[in-house]
Amino acid sequence: MSKDATSGDGMDSKARAKSRPGFFSDRRGSTAMEFAMLAIPFALLVFAILESCISFAGQEVMANVTDDVARQLRTGQLQKTNVTEASVKQLICSRLEIMVAKNCPGLLVDLREYSSFADAAAAGFRIDGDHIVLTQDGGDETPTISPGLAESINMLRVFYKWPVMTDLLAKMQNFTDGTTLHFASVTWQNEPFDDN
């Protein structure tokens, strides 16, 4: 066979090689490649925006629930004699379950009486690893449910560890277990209701 032999299409092997595009100049499949490179970051961005919106809505629901429970305590609908840790947590959790997991894992509630608004303002908290530590005047306190009687000053604090799923840069997370803190607080003076 001679060097200038041609195939059935009338082109010799050198001409066929020149007519084929090179690897870097071949444009077939470029749209699929561009989609693959952009789809994943775009999807992550969309999910991060959605999660931020849902987290914000959860925080607002928790703030509203905390205000409502505080109003019931302030007006005497819930009184010291029938308020326990389990009952307050259940009251809050039953209204939060629209946004959070069943039985509200990560829910911490603190309700206590203070002698003055200044003492209530001095109450704080800090995050220690994966735990919320309540503080008062530089010392640590144990969460308690101890509302006061009529005309007493009270504060209700509600903490919830909200799970974060799409926070790739760990900017939303407060805890090492991949959750962020939702917090609501209300301070009030009880109305002069009749103590039972």
C-alpha positions in Angstrom: 0.0 0.0 0.0 1.4 3.4 -0.9 2.0 6.3 1.5 -0.8 8.3 -0.1 -3.5 5.7 0.4 -6.9 7.0 1.1 -9.8 5.6 3.0 -13.3 5.2 1.7 -14.2 8.9 2.4 -11.5 10.0 0.0 -9.2 11.5 2.7 -5.7 10.3 3.5 -4.7 9.8 7.1 -2.9 13.2 7.4 -5.8 15.1 6.1 -8.2 13.3 8.5 -5.9 14.1 11.5 -5.9 17.8 10.5 -9.7 17.9 10.1 -10.3 16.6 13.7 -10.3 19.3 16.3 -7.6 19.1 19.0 -8.3 18.3 22.6 -8.2 21.9 23.8 -10.1 23.3 20.9 -12.9 20.7 21.0 -16.1 22.5 22.2 -18.4 19.5 22.4 -19.7 19.0 25.9 -18.6 22.5 27.1 -22.1 23.4 28.3 -22.3 20.2 30.4 -19.0 21.0 31.9 -20.0 24.5 32.7 -23.2 23.3 34.3 -21.4 20.8 36.4 -18.9 23.4 37.7 -21.7 25.9 38.5 -24.5 23.7 39.7 -22.9 22.5 42.9 -21.9 26.0 44.3 -25.3 27.4 43.1 -27.2 24.6 44.9 -25.1 25.1 48.1 -25.8 28.8 48.0 -29.6 28.3 47.5 -29.7 25.7 50.4 -27.6 28.1 52.7 -30.1 30.9 52.0 -33.1 28.6 52.7 -31.5 27.3 55.9 -30.8 30.9 57.1 -34.4 31.9 56.4 -35.8 28.8 58.2 -33.4 29.4 61.2 -34.5 33.0 61.4 -38.2 31.9 61.3 -37.4 29.4 64.1 -35.8 32.2 66.2 -38.9 34.4 65.7 -41.3 31.5 66.6 -39.3 30.9 69.8 -39.3 34.6 70.8 -43.1 34.6 70.3 -43.6 31.5 72.4 -41.4 32.9 75.1 -43.4 36.1 75.2 -46.7 34.2 75.3 -45.5 31.9 78.2 -44.2 35.0 80.1 -47.6 36.7 79.6 -49.4 33.7 81.1 -47.0 33.8 84.1 -47.3 37.6 84.5 -51.2 37.5 84.5 -51.4 34.6 86.9 -52.8 32.1 84.3 -49.8 30.0 85.3 -48.9 30.2 88.9 -46.0 29.0 91.1 -48.1 26.2 92.6 -48.7 24.5 89.2 -45.4 25.3 87.4 -42.7 22.7 87.1 -39.7 22.3 84.8 -41.5 19.6 82.9 -44.7 21.6 82.4 -42.9 24.8 81.3 -40.7 22.8 78.9 -43.7 21.0 77.5 -45.6 24.2 77.1 -42.8 25.8 75.1 -41.9 22.6 73.2 -45.5 22.0 72.1 -45.5 25.3 70.3 -41.9 25.0 68.9 -42.5 21.6 67.4 -43.8 23.2 64.2 -40.1 24.3 63.6 -38.0 21.8 65.6 -37.5 18.1 66.1 -40.0 16.2 68.3 -39.4 16.6 72.1 -37.2 19.6 71.4 -33.7 18.2 71.9 -31.3 20.9 73.0 -34.0 23.0 74.8 -32.9 24.7 78.0 -35.3 26.8 80.1 -34.6 29.0 83.0 -37.3 30.8 85.0 -36.6 32.6 88.2 -37.6 35.4 90.5 -35.2 38.4 91.1 -35.3 41.0 93.9 -34.8 43.9 91.4 -34.6 44.6 87.7 -30.9 45.4 88.2 -30.3 41.8 89.5 -32.2 40.4 86.5 -30.1 42.5 84.1 -26.9 41.1 85.7 -27.9 37.5 84.7 -26.0 36.2 81.7 -24.7 33.1 80.1 -21.7 31.8 78.2 -21.0 28.9 75.8 -18.6 26.4 77.1 -17.9 23.8 74.4 -21.3 22.3 73.7 -22.9 23.5 76.8 -24.8 26.7 77.8 -23.6 27.9 81.3 -25.9 30.4 83.1 -24.1 33.1 85.1 -25.0 35.6 87.8 -22.5 38.1 89.2 -19.5 36.2 87.9 -20.6 32.8 89.3 -22.2 29.9 87.5 -25.9 29.0 88.1 -27.9 25.9 87.5 -31.0 26.3 85.3 -34.1 26.3 87.5 -37.9 26.8 87.2 -38.9 29.0 90.2 -41.4 31.7 89.4 -42.3 34.3 92.0 -45.6 35.3 93.5 -47.8 38.2 92.6 -46.0 41.5 92.0 -42.6 39.8 92.0 -39.9 40.4 89.3 -39.3 37.4 87.1 -37.2 36.5 84.0 -37.8 33.6 81.6 -34.8 32.6 79.4 -35.2 30.0 76.6 -32.2 28.5 74.8 -32.4 26.1 71.9 -29.5 24.4 70.0 -30.6 24.7 66.4 -29.0 22.2 64.0 -27.0 23.7 61.1 -26.6 21.6 57.9 -25.2 23.8 55.0 -22.8 26.0 56.9 -19.6 24.9 55.1 -17.5 27.7 56.5 -18.8 27.2 60.1 -19.8 30.8 60.4 -23.3 30.1 61.8 -22.2 27.5 64.3 -21.8 28.4 68.0 -21.2 24.9 69.2 -18.8 22.2 68.2 -21.6 19.7 67.6 -22.8 21.7 64.5 -25.6 23.7 66.1 -26.2 27.4 66.6 -27.8 29.1 69.6 -31.4 30.5 69.5 -32.1 32.5 72.5 -35.1 34.5 73.9 -35.6 36.3 77.1 -38.4 38.2 78.8 -38.2 40.1 82.1 -41.4 41.4 83.8 -43.2 42.2 87.1 -46.1 40.0 87.9 -49.5 41.6 88.1 -51.3 41.7 91.5 -53.2 38.4 90.9 -54.5 36.2 93.7 -51.8 33.6 94.7 -53.2 30.1 95.0 
